[in-house]
Amino acid sequence: MKKNLNHYLDELLALLPETERLLLILRDGYGYSFIQMTKATGLTYKQVRSRYQKAFQKFKKLFEKGQKMDS
């Protein structure tokens, strides 16, 4: 089950643009703070926060859409 879920999440991440995917992985996968993310990406703090929030919302919508299709 976990392997299938991980594969599904990887597929959803692949649908996002590279920067959004990176921000989600850094924050949610590795637990980076927003300050650490600015250092890793070269983006400003404001850009990181804004782009992360947008990426999270996109990912959430993709996940919810997939859940509805499976029902």
C-alpha positions as CSV (number, residue, x, y, z in Angstrom):
1,M,0.0,0.0,0.0
2,K,2.7,2.5,1.0
3,K,4.7,1.7,-2.2
4,N,1.6,2.4,-4.3
5,L,0.9,5.7,-2.4
6,N,4.5,6.8,-2.9
7,H,4.3,6.0,-6.6
8,Y,1.1,7.9,-6.9
9,L,2.5,10.9,-5.1
10,D,5.6,10.8,-7.3
11,E,3.3,10.9,-10.4
12,L,1.5,13.9,-9.0
13,L,4.7,15.7,-8.3
14,A,5.9,15.1,-11.8
15,L,2.9,17.0,-13.1
16,L,4.2,20.2,-11.4
17,P,6.8,22.6,-12.8
18,E,10.3,21.9,-11.6
19,T,10.5,24.8,-9.1
20,E,7.2,24.0,-7.5
21,R,8.2,20.3,-7.3
22,L,11.5,21.3,-5.7
23,L,9.9,23.5,-3.1
24,L,7.4,20.8,-2.1
25,I,10.1,18.2,-1.8
26,L,12.4,20.5,0.2
27,R,9.7,21.6,2.6
28,D,7.5,18.5,3.0
29,G,10.1,15.8,2.2
30,Y,13.1,17.1,3.9
31,G,11.6,19.5,6.4
32,Y,13.5,22.6,5.2
33,S,12.5,26.0,6.7
34,F,11.6,28.8,4.3
35,I,15.0,30.4,5.1
36,Q,16.8,27.2,4.2
37,M,14.8,27.0,1.0
38,T,15.9,30.5,0.0
39,K,19.5,29.4,0.3
40,A,18.9,26.2,-1.6
41,T,17.0,27.9,-4.5
42,G,18.3,31.4,-4.7
43,L,14.8,32.8,-4.5
44,T,13.8,35.5,-2.0
45,Y,11.9,34.6,1.1
46,K,8.7,36.2,-0.3
47,Q,9.1,34.2,-3.5
48,V,9.7,30.9,-1.7
49,R,6.6,31.4,0.5
50,S,4.4,32.5,-2.3
51,R,5.5,29.8,-4.7
52,Y,5.4,27.1,-2.1
53,Q,1.8,28.0,-1.1
54,K,0.8,27.9,-4.8
55,A,2.5,24.6,-5.4
56,F,0.9,23.1,-2.3
57,Q,-2.5,24.2,-3.5
58,K,-1.9,22.8,-6.9
59,F,-0.7,19.5,-5.5
60,K,-3.7,19.3,-3.1
61,K,-6.1,19.8,-6.0
62,L,-4.4,17.1,-8.1
63,F,-4.5,14.7,-5.1
64,E,-8.2,15.5,-4.4
65,K,-9.1,15.1,-8.1
66,G,-7.4,11.7,-8.1
67,Q,-9.2,10.6,-5.0
68,K,-12.6,11.5,-6.6
69,M,-11.7,9.5,-9.7
70,D,-10.8,6.4,-7.6
71,S,-14.2,6.6,-5.8
